Each structure stands twice: as C-alpha cells, then as structure tokens.
Amino acid sequence: MERWKESQLEQISSTTELGNAFQSSLNFVKNMGFKFFAFSTTCPTKTEQFHTLLYNNYPVAWSREYERKKLVVTDPIVAHCNQTTLPVLWSEDLFGNTPWIWDALEEQGIQHGWSQAVHDEDSGLCSIVSVARSHCPISAWELYENLGFTTFIGRHLHSLVAQAVPRQPEKNGGTHLSPREIDVLNLAAAGKTAYESARILNLSARTVNFHVQEAIRKLGVNNKVSAVIAAAKAGYLDSDTMR
C-alpha cells in the first residue's frame, strides 16, 4: 500500500468525532481521484418512517433539488443499498426508470460514481457511502481496486454513529424538546455546523450550541450525534431522507 494511503487511513481510524472523520475521509477520497464524497445513516423512527444523518460535499443546488423533490423515494441507488451491501456502479442504465435523476446528476457533474452500504442488524441502522466525479466513467477494475478503502471508511464512520445510538428509551418521562431545539437538531442531521445553522436560523453560533446542549441534556445522551439519533428515533425530526 502506498505510504500516503496508509497514513491517511490511520488518521481516519483514530478519529472519533464524526464530523472530523468525515472530513479526513473526504480528503482521502479526493486523493483517490474523486471530487465528491457522501456518507449517510438512516435510522427507523417510532412512526416507521426514516430519518437520515447526512454528510456530503455535493453541490448545494443538487442537495436542495434532491430534498425538494423527495428523490430518495425513487433513487435506484438508495433502493439498491437498502437491500444489499454489494457495491453498485452508477450508470445511465441503472437510472433507466428514473432518467430525470441521471440527467440532474450529469448536469451537476456528479454522474460517475459508486455507492455501497453498511447494514447493522443490532441497531437497525443502514449507512451508505458514495464517491463520485465529473470526468471519466469508473471501470469495474477501478471499483474493486479501491473497494477495500471505501469499505474501511464506511465501516468506521458507521461505527461512530452506531456507538452514539441511545440504549435507553428515547422519549420518556417529561422529555420535551422545544421547537428551536428541534430546528438545530434537524440542521445538525443535515451536516450543518453551528455557524451554518446560526446563519440559517438568524441566531448566534453560541445560541445554537446552547440549544444543542439543552437537547443533549433533555434526551439523556452524551453528544450531538447521539441527540440527533435519539430525537429521530423518538419522532421529533423530519422524516425526509437524502442521499
């Protein structure tokens, strides 16, 4: 293995904060020759709908369109990953029944990629890792040459989320999140930083962090990721998902 790969993988494996681990993974993926990287974890809620914790560096326009049109419902990548952990190459044929999604991917320059899933029967979580670029289709040889790296990254990121899954009942006693606490957790689930959330909500970053800490306290968990998962499982957060 090339020295830079070994060094960066060691850095990823030693990182225990999800946001930092994602950023280190993104740097590794870029060094592999890909511009885009996405990681999402879907957890079941009490309403039997699903909520997704999402990190990616996709174009903002694409993420907004994906969310607005609720493309997750018809996305063949999501359908594939929900059923199997085998990787899937993105292709025009794969999107044969949803050509409008393929056209939108092509327009945004993220049409060449692959995705793979991590399924966790114990927690009920399903994570999806995707890498993509705008130039040059990905051959089967390139996929399998790099599959071990993305599998390693996906499992590490997934383990950080799984460790945060609350073990106690999610919504007990007098637990009640305020509308603002729900707002900041929804934005945290979408991968927004405190600074980004503050701009969206027209608050200070300090106030956003205060609401996050209050939600953590009320839910009886230890960190922001745990709070997002606990709130989602309890039915507090939006049920929309995005790849």
C-alpha positions in Angstrom: 0.0 0.0 0.0 1.2 3.5 -0.8 2.5 5.4 2.2 0.0 8.3 1.9 -2.9 5.8 1.9 -1.6 4.0 5.0 -1.0 7.3 6.8 -4.4 8.8 6.0 -6.3 5.6 6.8 -4.6 5.5 10.2 -5.7 9.1 10.7 -9.3 8.2 9.8 -9.3 5.2 12.1 -8.0 7.2 15.1 -10.6 10.0 14.7 -13.6 9.5 17.0 -15.6 12.7 16.2 -17.9 12.1 13.2 -17.5 15.4 11.5 -13.7 15.3 11.7 -13.7 11.7 10.5 -15.9 12.6 7.5 -13.5 15.5 6.6 -10.5 13.2 6.8 -12.4 10.6 4.7 -13.2 13.3 2.1 -9.5 14.2 1.8 -8.6 10.6 1.3 -11.3 10.2 -1.4 -10.1 13.3 -3.2 -6.6 11.9 -3.2 -8.0 8.8 -4.8 -9.2 10.9 -7.7 -12.8 11.7 -6.7 -14.3 15.2 -6.1 -17.4 14.2 -4.2 -18.0 12.1 -1.1 -21.2 11.4 0.8 -22.0 9.4 4.0 -25.5 9.0 5.3 -27.0 6.8 8.0 -30.7 6.1 8.1 -32.4 5.1 11.4 -36.0 3.9 11.9 -38.3 6.1 13.9 -41.4 5.4 16.0 -43.6 6.3 13.1 -41.9 3.6 10.9 -40.6 6.3 8.7 -36.9 7.1 8.5 -34.6 9.9 9.2 -31.1 10.3 7.8 -28.0 11.8 9.3 -26.2 13.2 6.3 -22.7 14.4 5.5 -21.6 15.3 1.9 -19.8 17.9 -0.2 -22.3 17.8 -3.1 -23.3 21.0 -4.9 -25.8 22.9 -2.8 -28.2 23.1 -5.8 -28.3 19.3 -6.1 -28.9 18.7 -2.4 -31.7 21.2 -2.4 -33.3 19.7 -5.5 -33.0 16.2 -4.1 -34.7 17.2 -0.9 -37.4 19.4 -2.5 -38.4 16.7 -5.0 -38.0 13.9 -2.4 -36.0 11.9 -4.9 -34.9 9.5 -2.2 -38.3 7.7 -2.9 -37.3 6.8 -6.5 -33.5 6.8 -6.3 -32.3 3.4 -7.5 -29.0 3.8 -5.6 -30.9 4.1 -2.3 -33.1 1.2 -3.2 -30.1 -1.0 -4.0 -28.2 -0.1 -0.8 -31.3 -0.7 1.3 -31.3 -4.3 0.1 -27.6 -5.3 -0.1 -24.1 -4.4 0.9 -22.7 -5.2 -2.6 -21.4 -2.0 -4.3 -23.2 -0.5 -7.3 -21.7 1.5 -10.1 -23.7 4.5 -11.2 -24.7 4.3 -14.8 -27.3 5.5 -17.2 -28.8 2.0 -17.4 -29.2 1.9 -13.6 -31.3 5.0 -13.8 -33.4 3.6 -16.7 -36.6 4.0 -14.8 -35.7 7.5 -13.4 -33.8 9.2 -16.2 -34.6 12.6 -14.7 -32.3 11.8 -11.8 -29.5 10.8 -14.1 -29.9 14.0 -16.1 -29.7 16.0 -13.0 -26.6 14.2 -11.8 -25.0 14.8 -15.1 -25.9 18.5 -15.1 -24.3 18.9 -11.6 -21.1 17.0 -12.7 -21.5 14.1 -10.3 -22.7 11.3 -12.6 -19.6 9.0 -12.3 -19.5 7.2 -9.0 -20.4 4.2 -6.9 -22.2 3.5 -3.7 -22.1 0.8 -1.1 -23.9 0.1 2.2 -23.2 -1.0 5.7 -26.2 -2.8 7.4 -26.3 -3.1 11.2 -28.9 -5.6 12.4 -28.3 -4.8 16.1 -29.1 -1.1 15.8 -31.3 -1.2 12.8 -29.1 1.4 11.1 -28.2 1.4 7.4 -25.3 3.6 6.2 -24.5 4.5 2.6 -21.1 5.6 1.3 -20.8 7.2 -2.1 -17.9 8.6 -4.1 -18.3 10.5 -7.4 -16.6 12.7 -10.0 -17.5 14.6 -13.1 -14.9 13.1 -15.5 -14.3 9.6 -16.8 -16.6 6.6 -16.1 -15.4 4.2 -13.4 -14.4 0.8 -14.6 -15.1 -2.4 -12.7 -11.3 -2.8 -12.2 -11.0 0.7 -10.6 -14.0 -0.1 -8.4 -12.6 -3.3 -7.0 -9.1 -1.8 -6.7 -10.5 0.9 -4.3 -13.4 -1.0 -2.8 -11.4 -2.1 0.3 -10.6 1.6 1.1 -14.2 2.8 0.9 -15.4 -0.3 2.8 -13.0 0.5 5.6 -14.1 4.2 5.6 -17.8 3.3 5.6 -17.5 0.9 8.4 -15.5 3.3 10.6 -18.0 6.2 10.0 -20.9 3.8 10.6 -19.3 2.6 13.9 -19.1 6.2 15.1 -22.8 6.6 14.5 -23.7 3.2 15.9 -21.8 4.0 19.1 -24.0 7.0 19.6 -27.3 5.1 19.4 -29.1 5.6 22.7 -29.5 2.5 24.7 -32.3 3.8 27.0 -35.9 4.5 25.9 -35.8 7.5 23.6 -38.8 9.6 24.7 -39.6 9.0 28.3 -41.0 10.9 31.3 -41.1 14.6 30.9 -38.7 14.8 27.9 -39.9 17.6 25.6 -37.8 19.3 23.0 -38.6 23.0 22.2 -39.2 24.0 18.6 -35.8 25.7 18.4 -34.0 22.6 19.8 -35.7 20.6 17.1 -34.6 23.1 14.5 -31.0 22.9 15.4 -31.0 19.1 15.6 -32.7 18.9 12.1 -29.9 21.1 10.8 -27.2 19.0 12.6 -28.7 15.9 11.0 -28.2 17.6 7.6 -24.5 18.1 8.4 -24.7 21.8 9.2 -22.1 23.3 11.6 -23.1 25.6 14.4 -22.0 28.5 12.3 -24.1 27.4 9.3 -27.1 26.7 11.5 -26.8 30.1 13.1 -26.9 31.8 9.6 -29.9 29.8 8.6 -31.8 30.5 11.8 -30.6 34.0 12.2 -29.1 33.2 15.6 -25.6 33.4 17.0 -23.4 30.2 17.0 -23.3 30.4 20.7 -27.1 30.3 20.9 -27.2 27.3 18.5 -24.7 25.5 20.7 -26.8 26.3 23.8 -29.9 24.7 22.2 -27.9 21.7 21.2 -26.6 21.2 24.7 -30.1 21.6 26.1 -31.3 18.9 23.7 -28.4 16.6 24.8 -29.4 17.2 28.5 -33.1 16.5 27.9 -32.5 13.4 25.9 -30.0 12.0 28.4 -27.3 11.4 25.8 -23.6 12.4 25.6 -23.1 14.3 22.4 -24.7 15.9 19.3 -24.8 12.8 17.2 -26.5 10.9 19.9 -29.0 13.7 20.4 -29.8 13.6 16.6 -30.4 9.9 16.7 -32.4 9.9 19.9 -34.6 12.7 18.6 -35.1 11.0 15.2 -36.0 7.7 16.8 -38.4 9.5 19.1 -40.2 11.1 16.1 -39.1 14.7 16.7 -37.2 15.2 13.5 -38.3 15.5 9.8 -38.7 12.1 8.1 -37.3 13.2 4.8 -34.1 11.5 3.6 -31.4 12.4 1.1 -28.5 10.6 -0.5 
